[in-house]
């Protein structure tokens, strides 16, 4: 949304960025601010966990006299149904910098398809100086410093993990790598402007692409001289490259592991080998770096025994981690897989009811039923 804002502004459109959560606003304040802006169109981002609330908010925005445009993964997955709602005027599928400009200029109501844009063509994302220091991630704890600069060096991913939401819904499994100098220029510019003490790269996978580019970015970050953390895959960098990142100031790795069962890794197309995971993690434990591992339970085909083994192995690693259920979010291959197998009957998907039935415990129940069928 920050990128879409500055892109519209660069093209002569009067656009304002408003993050109500970052502003710590309540609903009353939210609608009061919307009224003070008096926008022609409100572009509202949606997500599966908040979809029922998103639709209530969209309806109220429309009732106050403003046109509503929905974006985000949930809007992408259900564009055809959403555009039928009387309070939805536009739906932008996928990444929406280009389509938001097309919409703003034409004001033709309907669905706008995803249009790929080279990441280097975008201006820096909008950053509200009043709330910029409210954004922070706590997962890599030991070397964490604030305030924290959140930024991207890449967009998208070419991996085939079937549960991954943004890669499939927002980026169509395409990858755009920013030029190294562009990444370094933004980091230096923002640090100078806002006095950040730490850089948090929120890329789907930071350590992807040519090794020469990663080395150039790491060298530049080392010269900037503040710690930085990344989301990383274990198979896209060698041990030597991971150590190089640490030597250049990388203080933490968030690593998507998902499972320590080869059968379950294969079931979600993770394309990792358990023995390589353990080998790399043990190596990284020997470096002066924070680690945070991302696991999931209720993977396709997982049994009670698999879950108990997973928990036992995670404890043996003795590394901070998360282990939520693998949710089949709409728009992902995993979601379609469960529909095809009859575990999420399409006629029972109450996508537009304001009861959250498409998310939360109902979807967890569906995936539990699918996993339990393998007993």
N, C-alpha and C positions, 0 to 999 in steps of 0.2 A: 504494500500500500504506500509505503514511503517512496519507492521508486516511481510508482504511477503518479504520485503527487508532483514530484519535481519534473517528470517527463511532461505532464500536462502544462505545468507552469512554463517550461522551456518552449512549448509550442503556442504560447499566448493565451492559454486557458486559465481563468481565475479559479484556482483549486486550493482548498484548505485541508490540511491533515488534522484529524481529530481522533486521538486514542483515549477513549473514556476510561479504560482500565488504567492506562499509564497515568492519566490525570487523577485517578482515584475518585471518579465521580460516581454518584448514585443515579438512579433512573430519573429522578426529578431534575437534577442538575443537567443530565444528559439532554433531555428534551428542551430544557430552557436554553442550552447552548445552541442546539440545532436551530431553534427559533431565532436566536440572535444572529446566526450566520445568514439566514434566509436563502438557502441554496436552491438552485433550479433542480439539481439532481443530487441525491445522497447515494454514494457508492458504499455499500455495506458488506463487509466480509462475513462469510458464514463458516461454520465448522460443525462437524458431526456431534460432538458433545454438547453444543449449545444450540442446536438447530431449532428446537421448539421455541426457545427464547428469541433467537434471531428472527423468526417469522412473526412473533408477536411484536417485536420492535419495528420490523419493516411495515407492518400493518398500521401501527400508530404513526410512523413517519409519514406514510401515505395519507392518512386521515388528517394530518396537519397541513396538507396541501403541497407536499413535495413529491417529485417523482423518485421512484426507488429502483436502484440497480444493485443486483446481488452478484457477488463474486466469491471465490474461494472453492475449496474442494467439494463441499456439499452442493453448492450452486452448479458446479460443473457436472456432477453426477446426475442431478435431477433437473437440468435446464428446461427440458420440454414440459415437465409438469409444473415447474415453478412459474414459467411465463404465462401459464393459464390462470394463475391467481389474480384476482382483481386489483390487488395492491402492489403487484410487481410489474414494472414497466420495461426493464432491461435485465438481461442476464449475460455476463461475460464469462465465457469458459476459459479455464486455464490461466496462464500468466496474462495480465490484462493491461499492460502499458499501451500497446498499440491499439487495442480494441477500445480502451477507454477514450482515447483521442478520437477515434472514428465515431463513437457514440456521441461524444460531446459536440462534435461538429455537425453531425447529421440529425441527431435526435430522432432517429427512426427506431421505433420501439420493436423489441424482439430479442433474439439470441445472437450474440456475436461470438464467433469461433476464436480459438486460441491462435495467436500469431507469434511465431518465434522471432526473437530479437537478439542480436549479438550483445552479450552483457556489456562489452566495452562501449557500446553506443549510448548507454544510459548515463544520465547525470547521477551524482551521488544521491542517495535516498534522502528524503526530508527527515530532518531531526529537529524536534521541538526542544529548544534550549531550556524551556521551563520544566520539562520532565525527562530530559535526556539522561540524567543520572539515576532515574528510577529503574532502568533496565539492567538486570543483573542475573547471573547464573551462579548457583552455589555448589554445583556438583563436584568440581575439582577444588577441594577445600584448603589444602595445606599452603599452596602458593598463591592463593586468590587475593587480589587487591581491587579496590574500588576507588573512583568510579570506573566503569567497564565500558569499553567501546565494542558495540556489536556490529559486525560487518560480514560481508561475503567475499570470497575469492573465486567461487564457482557458483553456477546455478544448475540444478538438475543432477542426474546421475544416469549412467548407462547400465548399472547392475539390474538384475532381473528379479529381485526379491519380490515375491507376489503380494506381500502385505503392505508395501510402502505406499503411503497415501499421496504425498505431494509429488513424488516422482511420476506417478501414473496420472494423477488428475491435473496437476498444474503445469507440468513440464513435458508430458508425453514421452517420457524416458529419453529426452534429449539432454545434451550436456553443453554448456557454454562456459569456457574458461576465460577469466579475465587475464589480460596481460599483466605480468608481474609488476611492471612499473606503475600501472594503474592502481593495483592493490596497495603498493607502498605509498604512492602519492596521497591516496585517501586516508590511510592510517596516519601519516605524518600531518596532514592537514587537520584532521579531526582532533588529534592529540594536542596540537598547538592551540586549537580553538577552544577545546573543552577540558584540557588538563586531565585526560584519561590516564589511568595507572595500569591498565590491563586491557588486552585485546582478546575478545571472544569471537572466534570464527564459527558461525552457525550454519556452515555449509552442510548439505547432505553428506558429502564426502570431500574433505579438504585435500587429502593426499592422493589426488587422481590427476592423470595427464602426464606430460613429459617430465622426466626427472630434472632436466635442466631448468624448467620453469619453477619447480618447487625449491630447488637450490637457490635460485635468484631471489625468490620471495623470502626464504629463510635467512639468507645473507642480509637482505635489506632490513628485515625485522630485527635481526641481531644488532644492526647499527642504530636503529631507533632506540633500542635498549630497554624496553619494558616487556614483562612476561606476556605470553600469548598461549591460548589453548585452542584445540581443534577437535572436530569430529573426524574420526579416521576409520578406514578399513585396514584390517591386518594384512590383507593380501596384495595391496597396491603399493607397498613400500617394503624395502628390505630392512633387516635389522640395522644395517649401517646407516640407512637414511633416517630411521627413527632416532638414532643416536645423534645424527647431524642436526635434526630439528631441535633436540634437547640442548645441544651445544650452542645453538643460536638463540636460545631463550624460550623455547617452548616449555611451558611449565605443567601442561596437563593434556591428556588424551582421553576423549570420550569415544569408546570403541563399541561398535555394534557387533555383538557376538551372537545373540538370539538363543542359541542352544549349544549344549555340549554333547548332543546326540547326533551322529552322522546321518542317521535316517531322517531325523526331523529337520536338520539343516538342508538336506536334499529336497524335502517336501516343500520348503518355502523358497527354493532356488537361491539359497544364500551363496553358493559357490565357494564354500570354505571347507577345509578339512580339520577335523577335531585335533589331530596331532599337531597341525601347524598352529592352531589357535593357542594350545597349551604352550608350545615351544616359544611363540612370540611373546605371550603374556609373561612367562617366566623370565624372558630376556628383559622386557620392559620394567619388570619389578626391580631389576638390578640397577636401573638408571635413576637419577635424581629427578623424578617426574611423578606427578599425581596421575592416577588411573581411575577411571570410572567406567564400569562395564555395563552394557545394556543387554539384558536377557529378556525373554518372554516365555510365559507358560501358555498352555492351551494352544500349542502349535498344531497344525493339521496332523492327525494320527497319534497325538500324544496320549499316553495312558497314565494311570495313577503311579505305576512303577517308574515311568519316565520322569514324572514330576518329582518324585522322591529322590531319584538319582541326580537329577539336575540340582536340587537344593543341596544335596550332600557335596557335590563337586564344587558348587559355588562357594560354599563355606570353606572348603579346602584352599581355594585360591586366596582367601583373606584379603579381598579388594572391595572397596565400596561399589555398590551395584544397584540397579533397579531390575525388577522382575514382574512387570505387569502382564495381564492377559493379552494375547494377540487378538486384537479386535479386527473383524473383517469390515473395514470401512467401505462404504459405497464408493464405487469408482475404481476399486482395486481388483486385480485378478482373483485374489482370495475371496472377496465378496461374491464375485460371479461364480466361482467354484462352488461355494456353499448353496447358491441358488440352483445351480445345475444339478446338485446332488439332493435337492429337496429339503435342505435344512433351513433355508430362508425362503419360504414360499412367496413369490412376488405379489400374489394377490393379498397377502397379509402384511405387506410392508406399508404401514400407515405413515408414509413419508411427510405428509402435510398436516397431520394432526398435531395439535399443540400439547402433546403428552410425552414427547421424547421417545416414542416407541421404537424409533429406528436406531437408537443408540443406547448406551448404558447397559443396564442389566439384561435387557432382552437380547441384544446381540451377543453378550457374554454367554447367555443361556444357549443360544444357537450354536456357538462354537464349542461349548461344553458337550452338547449333544453329539456334535460331529466327532469330537475327540473320544467320547465314551463309546461311540460305535465301533472303535477299534479294539475294545477290550477282548 
